[in-house]
Amino acid sequence: MKTIFTHSLVAAVLLYCTCAFPQSYPSRPIRMLTTEVGGSSDLVARLIAQGISGPLGQQVIVDNRGGSLNILGQLLATAIPDGHTVLLGTGSLWVLPLIQKAPYDPVRDYAPVTVVARAPNVLVVHPTLPVKSVKELINLAQAKPGQLNYASGIAGSSLHLAGELFKAMAGVNIVQIWYKGQGPALIDTIAGQVQMMFPTAISVPAHIQSGRLRGLGVTSTQPSALLPELPAIAATVPGYESGTVLTIFAPAKTPRAIIERLNREVVGFLRRPEMKDKLVAMGADPVGSTPEEFATLMKSELVRLGKLIKDAGIRAD
């Protein structure tokens, strides 16, 4: 009898841990890690945090972390896997371990929740640069190897990767100028301190319309609804594709029931017409995937980008 009682007690405890705990989720405010204030990740994180706080019954607090993606990535990797810490970031978090040593592994340490949206970057040049198309820029760069430069964000950012892939695939030697973020890089490009960059789509329409910058192309395979007049760089450089993928992760080993609850609330919010409109106005296409679709996308992108990065010899150590 004692053995039967002991087994029954263990079974009851396990049932409580796997069922009762997720059902009580969330039991306190949720922390949503993201990058610096003002970036695309921050703006989307704030919209989602506000939109899902009510349905979840707890406040979702945006926790901005500027600087190295390594710090942000490690914070999630070491967080308690109870669903009270999540991360809204970009595909840069997946790519960084491919180009430098990182204290986390996105496949091992993260649990995919959903792909929020996709957004292209834009190839822009200072108007004093005598080019009006991607082809003209390539011709000029090939005629003047090492004499043109571009503003790059932190290692692994979409600004960095878009520029390095362009160099490799277009066969040009342009000099990378490191910046701590998109803001200061954009300021110096507008001022003419650097000649080109690949900022996010939301950050440049006003500057292009005013003539402070000249847009040449978008990094997606198709033109952007936000800047329909700009062609895809891939029309000139076949196979070229880069951009920003906004995603939400939880720590690995987060209970499945919690992942499903987060996915349900976030995807439901993304499907609201007003949220769709806001994302499109930011130059992003809303997605709202399942966790499985997200995991499949991440693994395939790691293979695709891993090959491109290896072949191009891209490193940021």
Contacts in CASP RR format, 6 or more apart in sequence:
PFRMAT RR
TARGET T0000
AUTHOR 0000-0000-0000
METHOD contacts of the structure
MODEL  1
MKTIFTHSLVAAVLLYCTCAFPQSYPSRPIRMLTTEVGGSSDLVARLIAQ
GISGPLGQQVIVDNRGGSLNILGQLLATAIPDGHTVLLGTGSLWVLPLIQ
KAPYDPVRDYAPVTVVARAPNVLVVHPTLPVKSVKELINLAQAKPGQLNY
ASGIAGSSLHLAGELFKAMAGVNIVQIWYKGQGPALIDTIAGQVQMMFPT
AISVPAHIQSGRLRGLGVTSTQPSALLPELPAIAATVPGYESGTVLTIFA
PAKTPRAIIERLNREVVGFLRRPEMKDKLVAMGADPVGSTPEEFATLMKS
ELVRLGKLIKDAGIRAD
18 255 0 8 1.000
19 257 0 8 1.000
21 82 0 8 1.000
21 255 0 8 1.000
22 255 0 8 1.000
22 256 0 8 1.000
22 257 0 8 1.000
22 258 0 8 1.000
22 261 0 8 1.000
23 257 0 8 1.000
25 82 0 8 1.000
25 83 0 8 1.000
25 257 0 8 1.000
25 258 0 8 1.000
25 261 0 8 1.000
26 56 0 8 1.000
26 57 0 8 1.000
26 58 0 8 1.000
26 83 0 8 1.000
26 84 0 8 1.000
27 58 0 8 1.000
27 84 0 8 1.000
28 58 0 8 1.000
28 84 0 8 1.000
29 58 0 8 1.000
29 59 0 8 1.000
29 60 0 8 1.000
29 61 0 8 1.000
29 84 0 8 1.000
30 56 0 8 1.000
30 58 0 8 1.000
30 59 0 8 1.000
30 60 0 8 1.000
30 61 0 8 1.000
30 83 0 8 1.000
30 84 0 8 1.000
30 85 0 8 1.000
30 86 0 8 1.000
31 61 0 8 1.000
31 63 0 8 1.000
31 84 0 8 1.000
31 85 0 8 1.000
31 86 0 8 1.000
32 45 0 8 1.000
32 48 0 8 1.000
32 49 0 8 1.000
32 60 0 8 1.000
32 61 0 8 1.000
32 62 0 8 1.000
32 63 0 8 1.000
32 86 0 8 1.000
32 87 0 8 1.000
32 88 0 8 1.000
33 63 0 8 1.000
33 65 0 8 1.000
33 72 0 8 1.000
33 75 0 8 1.000
33 76 0 8 1.000
33 85 0 8 1.000
33 86 0 8 1.000
33 87 0 8 1.000
33 88 0 8 1.000
34 41 0 8 1.000
34 42 0 8 1.000
34 45 0 8 1.000
34 62 0 8 1.000
34 63 0 8 1.000
34 64 0 8 1.000
34 65 0 8 1.000
34 72 0 8 1.000
34 87 0 8 1.000
34 88 0 8 1.000
34 89 0 8 1.000
35 41 0 8 1.000
35 42 0 8 1.000
35 64 0 8 1.000
35 65 0 8 1.000
35 66 0 8 1.000
35 67 0 8 1.000
35 69 0 8 1.000
35 72 0 8 1.000
35 89 0 8 1.000
35 90 0 8 1.000
36 42 0 8 1.000
36 64 0 8 1.000
36 65 0 8 1.000
36 66 0 8 1.000
36 67 0 8 1.000
36 181 0 8 1.000
37 64 0 8 1.000
39 182 0 8 1.000
39 200 0 8 1.000
40 90 0 8 1.000
40 119 0 8 1.000
40 200 0 8 1.000
40 202 0 8 1.000
40 203 0 8 1.000
40 244 0 8 1.000
40 246 0 8 1.000
40 282 0 8 1.000
40 284 0 8 1.000
41 88 0 8 1.000
41 89 0 8 1.000
41 90 0 8 1.000
41 246 0 8 1.000
42 62 0 8 1.000
42 64 0 8 1.000
43 202 0 8 1.000
43 282 0 8 1.000
44 88 0 8 1.000
44 116 0 8 1.000
44 117 0 8 1.000
44 246 0 8 1.000
44 279 0 8 1.000
44 282 0 8 1.000
44 284 0 8 1.000
45 62 0 8 1.000
45 88 0 8 1.000
45 89 0 8 1.000
46 62 0 8 1.000
47 275 0 8 1.000
47 278 0 8 1.000
48 60 0 8 1.000
48 88 0 8 1.000
48 116 0 8 1.000
48 248 0 8 1.000
48 266 0 8 1.000
48 269 0 8 1.000
48 270 0 8 1.000
49 60 0 8 1.000
49 61 0 8 1.000
49 62 0 8 1.000
50 60 0 8 1.000
51 269 0 8 1.000
52 60 0 8 1.000
52 265 0 8 1.000
52 266 0 8 1.000
52 269 0 8 1.000
53 59 0 8 1.000
53 60 0 8 1.000
55 265 0 8 1.000
55 269 0 8 1.000
56 261 0 8 1.000
56 265 0 8 1.000
65 71 0 8 1.000
65 72 0 8 1.000
65 75 0 8 1.000
66 72 0 8 1.000
67 154 0 8 1.000
67 180 0 8 1.000
67 181 0 8 1.000
68 154 0 8 1.000
68 155 0 8 1.000
69 92 0 8 1.000
69 93 0 8 1.000
69 96 0 8 1.000
69 102 0 8 1.000
69 154 0 8 1.000
69 155 0 8 1.000
69 156 0 8 1.000
69 157 0 8 1.000
70 96 0 8 1.000
70 102 0 8 1.000
70 103 0 8 1.000
70 104 0 8 1.000
72 87 0 8 1.000
72 89 0 8 1.000
72 93 0 8 1.000
73 87 0 8 1.000
73 93 0 8 1.000
73 102 0 8 1.000
73 103 0 8 1.000
73 104 0 8 1.000
74 103 0 8 1.000
74 104 0 8 1.000
75 85 0 8 1.000
75 87 0 8 1.000
76 85 0 8 1.000
76 86 0 8 1.000
76 87 0 8 1.000
76 104 0 8 1.000
76 109 0 8 1.000
76 110 0 8 1.000
76 249 0 8 1.000
76 250 0 8 1.000
76 251 0 8 1.000
77 103 0 8 1.000
77 104 0 8 1.000
77 105 0 8 1.000
77 109 0 8 1.000
77 110 0 8 1.000
77 251 0 8 1.000
77 252 0 8 1.000
78 251 0 8 1.000
79 85 0 8 1.000
79 251 0 8 1.000
80 251 0 8 1.000
81 111 0 8 1.000
81 250 0 8 1.000
81 251 0 8 1.000
81 252 0 8 1.000
81 253 0 8 1.000
81 254 0 8 1.000
81 255 0 8 1.000
82 254 0 8 1.000
82 255 0 8 1.000
82 258 0 8 1.000
83 250 0 8 1.000
83 251 0 8 1.000
83 254 0 8 1.000
83 258 0 8 1.000
83 262 0 8 1.000
85 250 0 8 1.000
85 251 0 8 1.000
86 113 0 8 1.000
86 248 0 8 1.000
86 249 0 8 1.000
86 250 0 8 1.000
86 262 0 8 1.000
87 93 0 8 1.000
87 110 0 8 1.000
87 248 0 8 1.000
87 249 0 8 1.000
87 250 0 8 1.000
88 116 0 8 1.000
88 246 0 8 1.000
88 247 0 8 1.000
88 248 0 8 1.000
89 246 0 8 1.000
89 247 0 8 1.000
89 248 0 8 1.000
89 249 0 8 1.000
90 157 0 8 1.000
90 158 0 8 1.000
90 244 0 8 1.000
90 245 0 8 1.000
90 246 0 8 1.000
90 247 0 8 1.000
91 158 0 8 1.000
91 244 0 8 1.000
91 245 0 8 1.000
91 247 0 8 1.000
91 301 0 8 1.000
92 156 0 8 1.000
92 157 0 8 1.000
92 158 0 8 1.000
92 160 0 8 1.000
92 161 0 8 1.000
93 106 0 8 1.000
93 249 0 8 1.000
94 106 0 8 1.000
94 298 0 8 1.000
94 301 0 8 1.000
94 302 0 8 1.000
94 305 0 8 1.000
95 156 0 8 1.000
95 161 0 8 1.000
95 305 0 8 1.000
95 309 0 8 1.000
96 102 0 8 1.000
96 155 0 8 1.000
96 156 0 8 1.000
96 316 0 8 1.000
97 104 0 8 1.000
97 105 0 8 1.000
97 106 0 8 1.000
98 302 0 8 1.000
98 305 0 8 1.000
98 306 0 8 1.000
98 309 0 8 1.000
99 155 0 8 1.000
99 156 0 8 1.000
99 309 0 8 1.000
99 314 0 8 1.000
99 315 0 8 1.000
99 316 0 8 1.000
99 317 0 8 1.000
100 155 0 8 1.000
100 156 0 8 1.000
100 315 0 8 1.000
100 316 0 8 1.000
100 317 0 8 1.000
101 317 0 8 1.000
104 110 0 8 1.000
106 249 0 8 1.000
106 298 0 8 1.000
106 302 0 8 1.000
107 298 0 8 1.000
107 299 0 8 1.000
107 302 0 8 1.000
108 252 0 8 1.000
109 251 0 8 1.000
109 252 0 8 1.000
110 249 0 8 1.000
110 250 0 8 1.000
110 251 0 8 1.000
110 252 0 8 1.000
111 249 0 8 1.000
111 250 0 8 1.000
111 251 0 8 1.000
111 252 0 8 1.000
111 253 0 8 1.000
111 254 0 8 1.000
111 259 0 8 1.000
111 291 0 8 1.000
112 247 0 8 1.000
112 249 0 8 1.000
112 291 0 8 1.000
112 294 0 8 1.000
112 295 0 8 1.000
112 298 0 8 1.000
113 247 0 8 1.000
113 248 0 8 1.000
113 249 0 8 1.000
113 250 0 8 1.000
113 259 0 8 1.000
113 262 0 8 1.000
113 263 0 8 1.000
113 266 0 8 1.000
113 291 0 8 1.000
113 294 0 8 1.000
114 247 0 8 1.000
114 248 0 8 1.000
114 262 0 8 1.000
114 263 0 8 1.000
114 266 0 8 1.000
114 267 0 8 1.000
114 270 0 8 1.000
114 287 0 8 1.000
114 288 0 8 1.000
114 289 0 8 1.000
114 290 0 8 1.000
114 291 0 8 1.000
114 294 0 8 1.000
115 245 0 8 1.000
115 246 0 8 1.000
115 247 0 8 1.000
115 287 0 8 1.000
115 288 0 8 1.000
115 289 0 8 1.000
115 293 0 8 1.000
115 294 0 8 1.000
115 297 0 8 1.000
116 246 0 8 1.000
116 247 0 8 1.000
116 248 0 8 1.000
116 266 0 8 1.000
116 270 0 8 1.000
116 286 0 8 1.000
116 287 0 8 1.000
116 288 0 8 1.000
117 245 0 8 1.000
117 246 0 8 1.000
117 270 0 8 1.000
117 279 0 8 1.000
117 284 0 8 1.000
117 285 0 8 1.000
117 286 0 8 1.000
117 287 0 8 1.000
117 288 0 8 1.000
118 220 0 8 1.000
118 243 0 8 1.000
118 244 0 8 1.000
118 245 0 8 1.000
118 246 0 8 1.000
118 284 0 8 1.000
118 285 0 8 1.000
118 287 0 8 1.000
119 200 0 8 1.000
119 201 0 8 1.000
119 202 0 8 1.000
119 243 0 8 1.000
119 244 0 8 1.000
119 245 0 8 1.000
119 246 0 8 1.000
119 282 0 8 1.000
119 283 0 8 1.000
119 284 0 8 1.000
119 285 0 8 1.000
120 201 0 8 1.000
120 218 0 8 1.000
120 219 0 8 1.000
120 220 0 8 1.000
120 224 0 8 1.000
120 242 0 8 1.000
120 243 0 8 1.000
120 244 0 8 1.000
120 283 0 8 1.000
121 158 0 8 1.000
121 159 0 8 1.000
121 162 0 8 1.000
121 198 0 8 1.000
121 199 0 8 1.000
121 200 0 8 1.000
121 201 0 8 1.000
121 218 0 8 1.000
121 219 0 8 1.000
121 242 0 8 1.000
121 243 0 8 1.000
121 244 0 8 1.000
122 198 0 8 1.000
122 199 0 8 1.000
122 200 0 8 1.000
122 201 0 8 1.000
122 204 0 8 1.000
122 208 0 8 1.000
122 215 0 8 1.000
122 217 0 8 1.000
122 218 0 8 1.000
122 219 0 8 1.000
122 224 0 8 1.000
122 227 0 8 1.000
122 230 0 8 1.000
123 134 0 8 1.000
123 137 0 8 1.000
123 162 0 8 1.000
123 166 0 8 1.000
123 196 0 8 1.000
123 198 0 8 1.000
123 215 0 8 1.000
123 216 0 8 1.000
123 217 0 8 1.000
123 218 0 8 1.000
123 219 0 8 1.000
123 233 0 8 1.000
124 189 0 8 1.000
124 196 0 8 1.000
124 197 0 8 1.000
124 198 0 8 1.000
124 199 0 8 1.000
124 204 0 8 1.000
124 207 0 8 1.000
124 208 0 8 1.000
124 213 0 8 1.000
124 214 0 8 1.000
124 215 0 8 1.000
124 216 0 8 1.000
125 131 0 8 1.000
125 137 0 8 1.000
125 195 0 8 1.000
125 196 0 8 1.000
125 213 0 8 1.000
125 214 0 8 1.000
125 215 0 8 1.000
125 216 0 8 1.000
126 189 0 8 1.000
126 190 0 8 1.000
126 192 0 8 1.000
126 194 0 8 1.000
126 195 0 8 1.000
126 196 0 8 1.000
126 213 0 8 1.000
126 214 0 8 1.000
127 211 0 8 1.000
127 212 0 8 1.000
127 213 0 8 1.000
127 214 0 8 1.000
128 192 0 8 1.000
129 137 0 8 1.000
129 140 0 8 1.000
129 148 0 8 1.000
129 195 0 8 1.000
129 196 0 8 1.000
129 214 0 8 1.000
130 136 0 8 1.000
130 140 0 8 1.000
131 137 0 8 1.000
131 139 0 8 1.000
131 140 0 8 1.000
131 214 0 8 1.000
131 216 0 8 1.000
132 214 0 8 1.000
132 216 0 8 1.000
133 216 0 8 1.000
133 236 0 8 1.000
134 216 0 8 1.000
134 217 0 8 1.000
134 231 0 8 1.000
134 233 0 8 1.000
134 235 0 8 1.000
134 236 0 8 1.000
134 237 0 8 1.000
135 236 0 8 1.000
137 196 0 8 1.000
137 216 0 8 1.000
138 170 0 8 1.000
138 171 0 8 1.000
138 172 0 8 1.000
138 236 0 8 1.000
138 237 0 8 1.000
140 148 0 8 1.000
141 148 0 8 1.000
141 170 0 8 1.000
141 172 0 8 1.000
141 173 0 8 1.000
141 174 0 8 1.000
142 171 0 8 1.000
142 172 0 8 1.000
145 172 0 8 1.000
145 173 0 8 1.000
146 173 0 8 1.000
146 174 0 8 1.000
146 175 0 8 1.000
148 172 0 8 1.000
148 174 0 8 1.000
148 175 0 8 1.000
148 195 0 8 1.000
148 196 0 8 1.000
149 174 0 8 1.000
149 175 0 8 1.000
149 176 0 8 1.000
149 177 0 8 1.000
149 194 0 8 1.000
149 195 0 8 1.000
149 196 0 8 1.000
150 163 0 8 1.000
150 174 0 8 1.000
150 175 0 8 1.000
150 176 0 8 1.000
150 177 0 8 1.000
150 194 0 8 1.000
150 195 0 8 1.000
150 196 0 8 1.000
150 197 0 8 1.000
150 198 0 8 1.000
151 159 0 8 1.000
151 177 0 8 1.000
151 179 0 8 1.000
151 185 0 8 1.000
151 186 0 8 1.000
151 188 0 8 1.000
151 189 0 8 1.000
151 194 0 8 1.000
151 196 0 8 1.000
151 197 0 8 1.000
152 159 0 8 1.000
152 160 0 8 1.000
152 163 0 8 1.000
152 164 0 8 1.000
152 176 0 8 1.000
152 177 0 8 1.000
152 178 0 8 1.000
152 179 0 8 1.000
152 185 0 8 1.000
152 197 0 8 1.000
153 159 0 8 1.000
153 160 0 8 1.000
153 178 0 8 1.000
153 179 0 8 1.000
153 180 0 8 1.000
153 181 0 8 1.000
153 182 0 8 1.000
153 185 0 8 1.000
154 160 0 8 1.000
154 178 0 8 1.000
154 179 0 8 1.000
154 180 0 8 1.000
154 181 0 8 1.000
155 316 0 8 1.000
156 316 0 8 1.000
157 181 0 8 1.000
157 182 0 8 1.000
158 198 0 8 1.000
158 200 0 8 1.000
158 242 0 8 1.000
158 243 0 8 1.000
158 244 0 8 1.000
159 179 0 8 1.000
159 181 0 8 1.000
159 182 0 8 1.000
159 185 0 8 1.000
159 197 0 8 1.000
159 198 0 8 1.000
159 199 0 8 1.000
160 176 0 8 1.000
160 316 0 8 1.000
161 242 0 8 1.000
161 243 0 8 1.000
161 305 0 8 1.000
161 314 0 8 1.000
162 198 0 8 1.000
162 219 0 8 1.000
162 242 0 8 1.000
162 243 0 8 1.000
163 174 0 8 1.000
163 176 0 8 1.000
163 198 0 8 1.000
163 242 0 8 1.000
164 176 0 8 1.000
164 309 0 8 1.000
164 312 0 8 1.000
164 314 0 8 1.000
165 240 0 8 1.000
165 242 0 8 1.000
165 308 0 8 1.000
165 312 0 8 1.000
165 314 0 8 1.000
166 172 0 8 1.000
166 174 0 8 1.000
166 198 0 8 1.000
166 233 0 8 1.000
166 237 0 8 1.000
166 240 0 8 1.000
166 242 0 8 1.000
167 173 0 8 1.000
167 174 0 8 1.000
167 312 0 8 1.000
168 308 0 8 1.000
168 311 0 8 1.000
168 312 0 8 1.000
168 313 0 8 1.000
168 314 0 8 1.000
169 237 0 8 1.000
169 239 0 8 1.000
169 240 0 8 1.000
169 308 0 8 1.000
169 312 0 8 1.000
170 236 0 8 1.000
170 237 0 8 1.000
170 240 0 8 1.000
174 196 0 8 1.000
177 185 0 8 1.000
177 188 0 8 1.000
177 194 0 8 1.000
179 185 0 8 1.000
179 188 0 8 1.000
182 199 0 8 1.000
182 200 0 8 1.000
182 203 0 8 1.000
183 203 0 8 1.000
185 194 0 8 1.000
185 197 0 8 1.000
185 199 0 8 1.000
186 197 0 8 1.000
186 199 0 8 1.000
186 203 0 8 1.000
186 204 0 8 1.000
186 207 0 8 1.000
188 194 0 8 1.000
189 195 0 8 1.000
189 196 0 8 1.000
189 197 0 8 1.000
189 199 0 8 1.000
189 213 0 8 1.000
190 207 0 8 1.000
190 212 0 8 1.000
190 213 0 8 1.000
198 219 0 8 1.000
198 242 0 8 1.000
200 244 0 8 1.000
201 218 0 8 1.000
201 224 0 8 1.000
201 226 0 8 1.000
201 227 0 8 1.000
201 282 0 8 1.000
201 283 0 8 1.000
201 284 0 8 1.000
202 226 0 8 1.000
202 282 0 8 1.000
202 283 0 8 1.000
202 284 0 8 1.000
204 213 0 8 1.000
204 215 0 8 1.000
204 227 0 8 1.000
205 226 0 8 1.000
205 227 0 8 1.000
207 213 0 8 1.000
208 214 0 8 1.000
208 215 0 8 1.000
208 227 0 8 1.000
215 227 0 8 1.000
215 230 0 8 1.000
216 230 0 8 1.000
216 233 0 8 1.000
217 227 0 8 1.000
217 230 0 8 1.000
217 231 0 8 1.000
217 232 0 8 1.000
217 233 0 8 1.000
218 224 0 8 1.000
218 227 0 8 1.000
218 230 0 8 1.000
218 231 0 8 1.000
218 232 0 8 1.000
218 233 0 8 1.000
219 232 0 8 1.000
219 233 0 8 1.000
219 240 0 8 1.000
219 241 0 8 1.000
219 242 0 8 1.000
219 243 0 8 1.000
220 232 0 8 1.000
220 241 0 8 1.000
220 243 0 8 1.000
221 232 0 8 1.000
221 234 0 8 1.000
221 239 0 8 1.000
221 241 0 8 1.000
222 232 0 8 1.000
223 229 0 8 1.000
223 230 0 8 1.000
223 231 0 8 1.000
223 232 0 8 1.000
224 230 0 8 1.000
224 283 0 8 1.000
225 280 0 8 1.000
225 283 0 8 1.000
225 285 0 8 1.000
226 280 0 8 1.000
226 281 0 8 1.000
226 282 0 8 1.000
226 283 0 8 1.000
233 240 0 8 1.000
234 240 0 8 1.000
234 241 0 8 1.000
244 284 0 8 1.000
245 297 0 8 1.000
245 301 0 8 1.000
246 284 0 8 1.000
247 294 0 8 1.000
247 298 0 8 1.000
248 262 0 8 1.000
248 266 0 8 1.000
250 258 0 8 1.000
250 259 0 8 1.000
250 262 0 8 1.000
259 291 0 8 1.000
260 291 0 8 1.000
263 290 0 8 1.000
263 291 0 8 1.000
266 288 0 8 1.000
267 288 0 8 1.000
267 289 0 8 1.000
269 275 0 8 1.000
270 276 0 8 1.000
270 279 0 8 1.000
270 286 0 8 1.000
270 287 0 8 1.000
270 288 0 8 1.000
271 286 0 8 1.000
271 288 0 8 1.000
275 286 0 8 1.000
276 286 0 8 1.000
279 285 0 8 1.000
279 286 0 8 1.000
280 286 0 8 1.000
289 297 0 8 1.000
308 314 0 8 1.000
END
